[in-house]
């Protein structure tokens, strides 16, 4: 039986709810087509800023409760309604979605109850397993990103210098010991970035890949 996990609670094991068949739609690209007088067709400016942006995913879910359901349904609604949560679907259990959950209707019938939810989720789903690349001392890290652009977390045990190519030029970042999120150290969609590390300690790159 399929389940959905909202944060730390599970529709099946915690509330005994039945999940009706559902679809997880693809997010729509934020397109920008401009009509130009005297030109055949339109001018596609969707990637004018070197990236494709996406709208939210709107996911509709129907749950069913049977038997003595009043207490269970009340607890479930108070746990999820209106909250922004991490959501895991059993049919896609290696990824997590992040979104705001709204309980839109609760309909009671003889012997069972129907709960309708709307989830306004971010366009990218993320790997539940974090990707880490470790360099001990001087060396090279090869970071392979997924579809979602992101900034990796860089953790250094000692002072470190990172060198990499960006926009046709070489960037050098000097980092003190500790954890750093630096906007200059940006992984583009599906980018493979080679990073030269100069350090006497250990440098760890950590990130969660996102996909559509």
Phi, psi and omega in degrees: 000133182285157179217167173229134178254122177254107185064241182258006183247149187242131183299329184273304187283329182268329187234352180064034182267147178261131181264121177286158176307141184216165175237144171251104186287156172284144176288143179279138176292144176276089184276157179219096179254129183243127176279124181247121179302134179085003181244135174289134180071188182251163177267120183271107179255019184303321182254031182298333180253029172065021178205148174264126179256154185233153174279171176296157167271132175252113186248126179255128183233139173240129178242152178234141174237139179235171179070215178279090192257348189304311182294319181294317180295318179298315179297317180298313182299317180290337179282324190247333192297126176081359186264150172268124190219162167274134187233133180236127177260134183299333181277358176214055195286351178274357180235160173233148176248151176237128181190174178262134186256129175236127172275110187274319178213152171233114183245123183257132177239178176290110175091351177204168183226141179248128181242122180256130180238147169237125179249119175263099190254155173299153184294327183264137166268149185244148174299137174285333178272122180287140174270128177231141175231126185244135175237125176261117182071215178282140179175189182234131175255134176251112183255119181250115184265162173268209185284331185275124174297146183199168174245116180290154171273125180250123180242123182244137174277336177223174175305137182218149173241128179251134177233135180201165179270137177211120179061031178086001179232163180268131178250135176240125179244125175264123185236133176282168176300143181126191182257137185223137166243109184244121184297338177289335182264082192243131175261120178285170178302125177057027180277145169248112185248128176263124184240123176271128182249130173242111184195158172262358182245209180250134178240127182239128175257128183226135177198159175249120181290146176243145180221170181266000000 
